[in-house]
């Protein structure tokens, strides 16, 4: 209807809808028209027409295609918007408020109590801490009664001490074996071929017999 009115207006035969006696039908419409649109281009905003061929055969599919193309053309020139999530913002704020994830508990330096001056004026002489001082979350391994940390001997010095002990022990064993005296008496021997018969006869484990150097 709008297309027919536009063509009648161009030819000088346009009449209002109230003056016409009959309603326009879809069969009277042209089968193909060209729509000229001005797209918002960054370089030439008002002077770049976009011509789209549209088939008006009386079906709703053609009008849907025109509407979809116009929406895609307009959305392609729209500026993208940054997404914002309120949940992520609240979670990030919560992490900033509690960076250590321990309920904002004070985090004193992790220093063992054994390294504190035992002669200082502590409120608790045994634990070497003052009144109101926050207890470290690892106090079970930093307290006075935790295993002591040996720092008076370095690793190189400890390895040197162990090596000295091993070398000295092996040297002493070699010296004793070289100067160890012989036995003061001859080994004991037994008659009757080493008590062969008495111990069970041939094939039995016998004792050492006379004149036998090794047994």
C-alpha positions in Angstrom: 0.0 0.0 0.0 2.8 2.4 0.9 4.7 1.6 -2.3 1.6 2.2 -4.4 0.9 5.5 -2.8 4.5 6.5 -3.3 4.3 5.7 -7.1 1.0 7.6 -7.4 2.4 10.6 -5.7 5.4 10.6 -8.1 3.0 10.4 -11.1 0.7 13.1 -9.7 -2.2 10.7 -9.2 -2.0 10.3 -5.5 -5.2 10.4 -3.5 -5.8 9.9 0.2 -7.0 6.6 1.5 -10.4 8.1 2.4 -11.1 9.2 -1.2 -10.3 5.8 -2.7 -13.2 3.5 -3.2 -11.4 0.2 -3.2 -8.6 -1.1 -0.9 -5.2 -2.0 -2.5 -4.6 -5.7 -3.0 -1.2 -7.5 -2.8 -1.6 -8.5 -6.5 -1.4 -4.8 -7.5 2.0 -4.3 -5.8 5.2 -4.6 -7.9 7.1 -7.8 -7.5 10.5 -6.2 -7.0 11.6 -2.8 -5.7 14.9 -1.3 -4.6 15.2 0.3 -1.2 17.9 3.0 -0.7 19.2 3.4 2.8 21.8 5.7 4.2 24.1 3.6 6.5 26.0 5.4 9.3 29.5 4.9 7.8 32.4 6.5 9.7 33.8 8.2 6.5 30.6 9.3 4.7 27.6 9.2 7.1 24.9 10.9 5.0 26.0 10.2 1.4 26.6 6.4 1.1 23.4 4.7 0.1 22.9 1.0 0.4 20.7 -0.6 -2.2 19.0 -3.9 -1.2 16.9 -5.8 -3.7 13.7 -7.0 -2.0 11.2 -9.5 -3.4 7.6 -8.6 -2.4 5.7 -11.6 -3.7 3.1 -11.5 -1.0 5.1 -13.7 1.5 6.2 -12.8 4.9 9.7 -14.3 4.3 10.9 -11.4 2.2 9.9 -8.9 4.8 11.7 -10.9 7.5 14.8 -11.0 5.4 14.7 -7.2 4.9 14.2 -6.6 8.6 17.0 -9.0 9.5 19.5 -7.3 7.1 18.6 -3.9 8.4 19.2 -5.0 12.0 22.5 -6.6 11.1 23.7 -3.5 9.3 22.7 -1.2 12.2 24.3 -3.5 14.8 27.6 -3.8 12.8 28.2 0.0 13.3 27.2 0.0 16.9 30.0 0.4 19.5 30.5 -2.8 21.7 29.7 -2.4 25.3 31.8 -3.8 28.1 30.1 -6.5 30.1 29.8 -5.9 33.8 29.1 -8.6 36.4 28.0 -7.5 39.8 28.8 -10.9 41.3 32.4 -10.7 40.1 32.7 -7.2 41.4 31.5 -8.2 44.8 33.8 -11.2 44.9 36.8 -9.1 43.9 36.0 -6.6 46.7 35.7 -9.4 49.2 39.1 -10.8 48.2 40.6 -7.3 48.5 39.2 -7.0 52.0 40.6 -10.3 53.1 43.8 -10.9 51.0 45.2 -13.7 53.2 41.8 -15.5 53.5 42.1 -15.8 57.3 39.4 -13.4 58.4 41.8 -10.4 58.5 43.7 -12.0 61.4 47.0 -10.1 62.1 50.0 -11.7 60.4 53.0 -11.1 62.6 56.5 -12.1 61.3 57.2 -15.8 61.5 60.2 -15.7 63.9 60.9 -18.6 66.3 60.8 -17.6 70.0 64.2 -19.2 70.5 65.8 -16.4 68.6 64.4 -13.7 70.8 66.5 -12.2 73.5 65.9 -14.2 76.7 67.1 -11.4 78.9 64.7 -8.8 77.5 61.8 -7.4 79.6 59.1 -9.6 78.3 55.6 -9.8 79.8 55.7 -13.6 79.5 59.3 -14.6 80.4 58.8 -18.2 79.4 57.2 -17.6 76.0 59.2 -14.4 75.4 56.1 -12.3 74.3 54.4 -9.1 75.5 50.9 -8.6 76.6 48.4 -8.3 73.8 50.8 -9.5 71.1 49.0 -11.6 68.5 49.9 -15.2 68.3 51.1 -16.4 65.0 49.0 -19.0 63.2 52.0 -21.4 63.1 52.7 -20.9 66.8 53.0 -24.7 67.2 56.3 -24.7 65.3 57.4 -21.2 66.3 56.9 -21.4 70.1 59.5 -22.0 72.8 58.6 -25.7 73.2 58.9 -26.4 69.5 62.0 -28.3 68.2 65.0 -26.0 68.2 66.5 -24.9 65.0 70.3 -25.6 65.0 72.0 -22.6 63.3 75.3 -22.6 65.2 76.9 -25.1 62.7 76.9 -24.5 59.0 76.4 -27.3 56.4 80.0 -27.3 55.3 81.3 -27.5 58.8 79.0 -30.4 59.6 80.1 -32.4 56.5 83.7 -31.7 57.4 83.1 -33.1 61.0 81.4 -36.2 59.7 84.1 -36.9 57.1 86.8 -36.4 59.7 85.2 -39.0 62.0 84.8 -41.6 59.2 88.5 -41.2 58.0 89.7 -41.4 61.6 87.7 -44.6 62.4 88.8 -46.4 59.3 92.4 -45.4 59.9 92.3 -46.7 63.4 90.9 -50.0 62.2 93.7 -50.4 59.6 96.4 -49.6 62.2 95.1 -52.2 64.7 94.8 -54.9 62.0 98.5 -54.3 61.0 99.9 -54.5 64.6 97.5 -57.0 66.1 99.6 -59.8 67.9 99.3 -63.5 67.1 97.5 -65.9 69.4 99.6 -66.9 72.4 98.8 -70.7 72.2 98.2 -73.2 69.4 94.7 -74.1 68.5 93.1 -77.1 70.2 93.0 -80.4 68.3 91.2 -83.7 68.9 92.4 -87.3 68.4 90.7 -90.2 66.4 90.6 -88.1 63.2 88.9 -85.2 64.8 86.4 -87.4 66.8 84.9 -88.6 63.5 83.4 -91.7 65.0 82.2 -90.0 68.2 80.5 -87.2 66.2 78.5 -89.6 64.0 80.8 -91.4 61.7 81.8 -90.7 58.1 80.1 -87.6 56.6 79.5 -86.0 60.0 80.9 -82.6 60.9 84.0 -83.5 62.8 86.4 -81.5 65.0 89.9 -80.3 64.3 92.4 -83.0 64.2 96.1 -82.9 64.9 98.4 -81.5 62.2 95.6 -79.7 60.4 96.6 -76.1 59.7 93.3 -74.9 58.4 89.9 -76.1 59.5 
